[in-house]
């Protein structure tokens, strides 16, 4: 792929844009501003050719400080062992005075942040009282859970500083007067604060040139990177100061084609390999089928030679025997005369029984 292309700014065009923006801000400040010393931010809007694959934060050192001296800075420090929160505050104030640091207005130890600024209202008050926040790099991973989302929504998250460095004043000055550019992997636009309305045109132009050079050098992208660069303030329209050539489009297309060709070659080689594997599989299957047929034929021949003995099946349950039905003896027919005589005799016997019973009832009991 092609290497990074340099971004060459037209200094005269940048100066014209800065002068036009400053004139617009002067007219706005006289009519709308409540305070005479109020300054507005001047930012650069970068538009990239592609959406970055990875998110990135770029620190941009500037030749001229882009923050006014009236801004208040807060420093979060770690808790020193065997010291109370007041003692740690005094310890770090003394350290900053010895190193020659004068931009820090307040020092807050980690224990104080965790206890006194735990309520939501206290965090909002802390966010509104200061323009910038710094933190000791030894506690930077502990801060997000205690600060809350509003610090990150307003882009006032604390910047890390090494408080153990020998040149502490220079490092803190670079962090305060420099700027940061957050490149997200969700879009192709990003913005960085570069100057304020109280600076001269030459200072603003020098800051713009330095910021563009560092951003192009530190971006983790190959090929043509910058598509457009605009200059704007919080209330103004974006003024273009750089537009890339259309020849970059052909470079991007060629790079995409080069990236796609190895993929196609890899896919074709994979297809060839799969076809070879299929062919070998088919030949192996055919050989197996032939062997199986031969085995079957041999087994059939063996079966013809040796007769199979069929075992006699023994019934598991005995069959139920049918019970012989009792034959009813046929009664012999009786003659008619006998029937009548028997009937008469039975009647006489019945009458005799009745009379006997009556006689028995009339006989008195002998005591």
C-alpha positions as CSV (number, residue, x, y, z in Angstrom):
1,X,0.0,0.0,0.0
2,X,1.0,3.6,-0.6
3,X,2.7,5.6,2.2
4,X,1.3,8.6,3.9
5,X,1.0,11.7,1.7
6,X,2.1,15.0,3.1
7,X,-0.5,17.7,3.7
8,X,0.8,21.1,2.4
9,X,-1.2,24.0,3.8
10,X,-1.3,27.4,1.9
11,X,-0.2,29.9,4.6
12,X,-1.9,32.8,2.9
13,X,-5.2,30.9,2.7
14,X,-4.9,30.0,6.4
15,X,-4.2,33.6,7.4
16,X,-7.3,34.8,5.4
17,X,-9.5,32.3,7.2
18,X,-8.1,33.3,10.6
19,X,-8.6,37.0,10.0
20,X,-12.2,36.5,8.8
21,X,-13.0,34.3,11.9
22,X,-11.4,36.9,14.3
23,X,-13.5,39.7,12.7
24,X,-16.6,37.6,13.1
25,X,-15.8,36.9,16.8
26,X,-15.2,40.6,17.5
27,X,-18.6,41.5,16.2
28,X,-20.2,38.8,18.3
29,X,-18.3,39.7,21.4
30,X,-19.3,43.4,21.4
31,X,-23.0,42.5,20.9
32,X,-23.6,39.3,22.9
33,X,-20.8,38.9,25.5
34,X,-21.5,39.5,29.2
35,X,-17.8,39.8,30.2
36,X,-15.2,41.8,28.5
37,X,-12.4,39.2,29.1
38,X,-14.5,36.3,27.7
39,X,-12.7,34.4,25.0
40,X,-14.0,31.8,22.5
41,X,-12.3,28.6,21.4
42,X,-11.0,28.2,17.9
43,X,-10.9,24.6,16.7
44,X,-9.8,22.5,13.7
45,X,-12.2,20.1,12.1
46,X,-10.5,17.1,10.3
47,X,-12.3,15.0,7.7
48,X,-10.6,11.7,6.8
49,X,-10.8,9.7,3.7
50,X,-11.6,6.5,5.6
51,X,-13.1,5.5,8.9
52,X,-10.2,4.4,11.2
53,X,-10.1,0.8,12.3
54,X,-8.9,1.6,15.8
55,X,-9.8,4.5,18.2
56,X,-6.8,6.7,19.0
57,X,-5.9,9.8,21.2
58,X,-3.2,12.1,19.8
59,X,-1.4,14.6,22.0
60,X,-0.5,17.7,20.1
61,X,2.1,20.1,21.5
62,X,1.6,23.7,20.4
63,X,4.1,26.5,20.0
64,X,1.8,29.0,21.6
65,X,-0.5,28.3,24.6
66,X,-4.1,27.8,23.5
67,X,-5.5,28.4,27.0
68,X,-5.7,31.8,28.6
69,X,-4.0,32.4,32.0
70,X,-7.4,32.9,33.7
71,X,-8.4,29.3,33.3
72,X,-8.4,27.2,36.5
73,X,-6.8,23.8,36.6
74,X,-7.4,21.0,39.2
75,X,-5.0,18.2,40.0
76,X,-6.0,14.8,41.4
77,X,-3.2,13.1,43.4
78,X,-2.8,9.8,45.1
79,X,-3.0,9.2,48.9
80,X,0.5,9.2,50.4
81,X,1.1,6.5,52.9
82,X,1.0,7.5,56.6
83,X,-0.5,10.9,55.8
84,X,-3.9,12.4,56.1
85,X,-5.7,14.2,53.2
86,X,-4.6,17.6,54.5
87,X,-1.0,16.5,54.8
88,X,-1.0,15.1,51.2
89,X,-2.3,18.4,49.9
90,X,0.5,20.3,51.7
91,X,3.1,17.8,50.5
92,X,2.1,18.2,46.8
93,X,1.7,22.0,47.0
94,X,5.3,22.2,48.4
95,X,6.5,19.8,45.5
96,X,4.9,22.0,42.8
97,X,6.3,25.2,44.3
98,X,9.8,23.6,44.4
99,X,9.5,22.5,40.7
100,X,8.2,25.9,39.6
101,X,4.6,25.0,38.6
102,X,2.2,27.9,38.9
103,X,-0.8,26.9,36.8
104,X,-2.4,24.5,39.3
105,X,-5.2,26.2,41.3
106,X,-6.3,23.3,43.5
107,X,-5.1,19.9,44.6
108,X,-7.6,17.1,45.5
109,X,-6.3,13.8,46.9
110,X,-8.0,10.6,45.9
111,X,-9.5,10.0,49.4
112,X,-11.2,13.4,49.3
113,X,-12.6,12.8,45.8
114,X,-14.0,9.4,47.0
115,X,-15.7,10.7,50.1
116,X,-16.6,14.4,49.8
117,X,-17.4,14.3,46.0
118,X,-19.5,11.1,46.1
119,X,-23.0,12.8,45.7
120,X,-24.1,13.7,42.2
121,X,-24.5,17.4,42.9
122,X,-21.0,17.6,44.3
123,X,-19.6,16.1,41.1
124,X,-21.5,18.6,38.9
125,X,-20.3,21.5,41.0
126,X,-16.7,20.2,40.7
127,X,-17.1,20.0,36.9
128,X,-18.4,23.5,36.7
129,X,-15.7,25.1,39.0
130,X,-12.7,24.1,36.8
131,X,-11.8,24.4,33.2
132,X,-9.3,21.6,33.1
133,X,-8.4,18.5,35.2
134,X,-5.1,16.7,35.6
135,X,-4.4,13.5,37.4
136,X,-1.4,11.5,38.7
137,X,-0.7,8.7,36.3
138,X,-0.6,6.2,39.3
139,X,-4.4,6.7,39.9
140,X,-5.7,7.3,36.4
141,X,-7.4,3.9,36.3
142,X,-9.3,4.5,39.5
143,X,-10.9,7.8,38.5
144,X,-13.5,6.9,35.9
145,X,-15.7,5.0,38.4
146,X,-15.7,8.0,40.9
147,X,-16.0,10.9,38.4
148,X,-19.0,9.8,36.4
149,X,-20.1,10.1,32.8
150,X,-20.6,13.9,32.8
151,X,-16.8,14.6,32.8
152,X,-16.5,12.4,29.6
153,X,-19.6,13.9,27.9
154,X,-18.2,17.4,28.3
155,X,-14.7,16.2,27.3
156,X,-13.2,17.3,30.6
157,X,-11.7,14.0,31.6
158,X,-8.5,14.4,33.5
159,X,-5.2,14.2,31.6
160,X,-2.3,12.1,33.0
161,X,0.9,13.7,34.4
162,X,3.9,12.0,35.8
163,X,4.5,13.8,39.1
164,X,7.8,11.9,39.7
165,X,9.5,13.4,36.6
166,X,12.5,15.6,37.0
167,X,11.2,18.2,34.6
168,X,7.7,18.5,36.0
169,X,7.1,22.1,35.2
170,X,7.8,21.6,31.5
171,X,5.6,18.5,31.3
172,X,2.7,20.1,33.0
173,X,3.0,23.2,30.8
174,X,3.0,21.1,27.7
175,X,-0.1,19.2,28.8
176,X,-2.0,22.4,29.8
177,X,-1.0,24.5,26.8
178,X,-1.2,21.6,24.3
179,X,-4.3,19.9,22.9
180,X,-5.7,16.4,22.3
181,X,-7.4,14.9,19.3
182,X,-9.7,12.0,19.8
183,X,-10.0,9.9,16.7
184,X,-13.0,7.5,17.0
185,X,-13.6,4.4,14.9
186,X,-17.3,5.3,14.4
187,X,-16.9,8.2,11.9
188,X,-14.5,10.1,9.7
189,X,-14.7,13.5,11.4
190,X,-12.8,14.7,14.5
191,X,-12.1,18.0,16.2
192,X,-9.3,19.6,18.2
193,X,-9.0,22.9,20.0
194,X,-6.1,24.9,18.7
195,X,-6.4,28.6,19.8
196,X,-8.6,31.2,21.4
197,X,-10.0,34.5,20.2
198,X,-7.5,36.6,22.3
199,X,-4.5,35.4,20.2
200,X,-2.9,37.1,17.3
201,X,-3.3,35.9,13.7
202,X,0.4,34.8,13.4
203,X,0.1,32.7,16.7
204,X,-3.1,31.0,15.5
205,X,-1.6,30.2,12.1
206,X,1.5,28.7,13.6
207,X,-0.6,26.6,16.0
208,X,-2.7,25.3,13.0
209,X,0.4,24.3,11.0
210,X,1.9,22.5,14.0
211,X,-1.3,20.7,14.8
212,X,-1.8,19.5,11.2
213,X,1.7,18.2,10.9
214,X,1.5,16.2,14.2
215,X,-1.9,14.7,13.4
216,X,-0.8,13.5,9.9
217,X,2.4,12.0,11.4
218,X,0.7,10.2,14.3
219,X,-2.4,8.8,12.6
220,X,-2.3,5.0,12.3
221,X,-3.5,5.0,8.8
222,X,-1.8,4.3,5.4
223,X,-2.2,6.1,2.1
224,X,-3.9,9.5,1.7
225,X,-5.4,10.4,5.1
226,X,-6.8,14.0,5.1
227,X,-9.7,14.8,2.9
228,X,-10.8,18.2,4.3
229,X,-9.6,20.6,7.1
230,X,-11.9,23.4,8.4
231,X,-11.4,26.2,10.9
232,X,-14.3,27.2,13.1
233,X,-15.4,28.5,16.5
234,X,-18.3,27.5,18.7
235,X,-20.7,29.9,17.0
236,X,-19.2,30.4,13.5
237,X,-19.5,28.6,10.2
238,X,-16.7,26.1,9.3
239,X,-14.1,27.8,7.0
240,X,-12.1,25.5,4.6
241,X,-8.3,25.8,4.7
242,X,-7.4,22.5,3.0
243,X,-9.0,20.3,0.3
244,X,-7.2,17.2,-1.0
245,X,-6.8,16.5,-4.7
246,X,-9.1,14.1,-6.6
247,X,-6.0,12.1,-7.6
248,X,-6.1,10.6,-4.1
249,X,-9.3,8.7,-5.2
250,X,-7.3,6.8,-7.8
251,X,-4.7,6.0,-5.2
252,X,-7.3,4.7,-2.8
253,X,-9.0,2.6,-5.6
254,X,-5.6,1.0,-6.6
255,X,-4.9,0.2,-2.9
256,X,-8.3,-1.5,-2.5
257,X,-7.7,-3.5,-5.7
258,X,-4.3,-4.6,-4.5
259,X,-5.9,-5.6,-1.2
260,X,-8.6,-7.6,-3.0
261,X,-6.3,-9.5,-5.4
262,X,-4.5,-11.5,-2.7
263,X,-7.8,-12.4,-1.3
264,X,-9.0,-13.7,-4.7
265,X,-5.8,-15.7,-5.2
266,X,-6.2,-17.2,-1.7
267,X,-9.8,-18.1,-2.5
268,X,-8.8,-19.7,-5.8
269,X,-6.0,-21.7,-4.2
270,X,-8.5,-22.9,-1.5
271,X,-10.9,-24.0,-4.2
272,X,-8.2,-25.9,-6.0
273,X,-7.2,-27.6,-2.8
274,X,-10.8,-28.5,-2.0
275,X,-11.2,-30.0,-5.5
276,X,-8.0,-32.1,-5.1
277,X,-9.3,-33.3,-1.8
278,X,-12.7,-34.2,-3.3
279,X,-11.0,-36.1,-6.1
280,X,-8.8,-38.1,-3.7
281,X,-11.9,-38.8,-1.6
282,X,-13.8,-40.1,-4.6
283,X,-11.0,-42.4,-5.7
284,X,-10.7,-43.8,-2.2
285,X,-14.5,-44.3,-2.0
286,X,-14.4,-46.2,-5.3
287,X,-11.6,-48.5,-4.1
288,X,-13.6,-49.2,-0.9
289,X,-16.7,-50.1,-3.0
290,X,-14.7,-52.5,-5.2
291,X,-13.2,-54.2,-2.1
292,X,-16.7,-54.4,-0.5
293,X,-18.2,-56.1,-3.6
294,X,-15.3,-58.7,-3.6
295,X,-15.9,-59.5,0.0
296,X,-19.6,-59.9,-0.5
297,X,-19.1,-62.3,-3.4
298,X,-16.7,-64.4,-1.3
299,X,-19.2,-64.5,1.5
300,X,-22.0,-65.6,-0.8
301,X,-19.8,-68.5,-2.2
302,X,-19.0,-69.6,1.4
303,X,-22.7,-69.6,2.2
304,X,-23.6,-71.8,-0.8
305,X,-20.9,-74.4,0.3
306,X,-21.9,-74.7,4.0
307,X,-25.6,-75.2,4.7
308,X,-26.9,-73.2,7.5
309,X,-28.4,-75.1,10.5
310,X,-31.7,-73.6,11.6
311,X,-32.3,-74.0,15.4
312,X,-35.6,-75.5,16.5
313,X,-37.7,-72.9,18.1
314,X,-38.9,-73.8,21.6
315,X,-42.1,-72.1,22.7
316,X,-41.4,-69.9,25.7
317,X,-45.0,-70.3,26.9
318,X,-47.0,-73.5,27.0
319,X,-50.1,-73.5,24.8
320,X,-53.3,-73.3,26.8
321,X,-55.3,-76.6,26.6
322,X,-59.0,-76.3,25.9
323,X,-61.1,-77.7,28.7
324,X,-63.5,-80.4,27.6
325,X,-67.1,-79.3,27.8
326,X,-69.4,-81.4,30.0
327,X,-71.9,-83.1,27.9
328,X,-75.4,-82.7,29.3
329,X,-77.1,-86.1,29.6
330,X,-80.3,-86.2,27.6
331,X,-83.3,-87.1,29.8
332,X,-85.3,-90.0,28.6
333,X,-88.8,-89.2,27.7
334,X,-91.3,-90.5,30.3
335,X,-94.7,-92.0,29.5
336,X,-97.8,-89.9,29.8
337,X,-99.6,-92.2,32.2
338,X,-96.8,-92.3,34.7
339,X,-96.7,-88.5,34.7
340,X,-100.3,-88.2,35.7
341,X,-100.0,-90.8,38.5
342,X,-97.0,-89.1,39.9
343,X,-98.8,-85.8,39.9
344,X,-101.8,-87.3,41.8
345,X,-99.6,-88.9,44.3
346,X,-97.7,-85.7,44.9
347,X,-100.9,-83.8,45.5
348,X,-102.1,-86.4,48.1
349,X,-98.8,-86.2,50.0
350,X,-98.9,-82.4,50.1
351,X,-102.4,-82.5,51.6
352,X,-101.4,-85.0,54.2
353,X,-98.5,-82.7,55.2
354,X,-100.8,-79.8,55.6
355,X,-103.2,-81.8,57.9
356,X,-100.3,-83.0,60.0
357,X,-99.0,-79.5,60.5
358,X,-102.5,-78.4,61.6
359,X,-102.8,-81.2,64.0
360,X,-99.4,-80.4,65.5
361,X,-100.5,-76.8,66.1
362,X,-103.7,-77.9,68.0
363,X,-101.9,-80.3,70.3
364,X,-101.3,-78.5,73.7
365,X,-97.9,-78.5,75.2
366,X,-97.3,-80.9,78.1
367,X,-95.5,-79.3,81.1
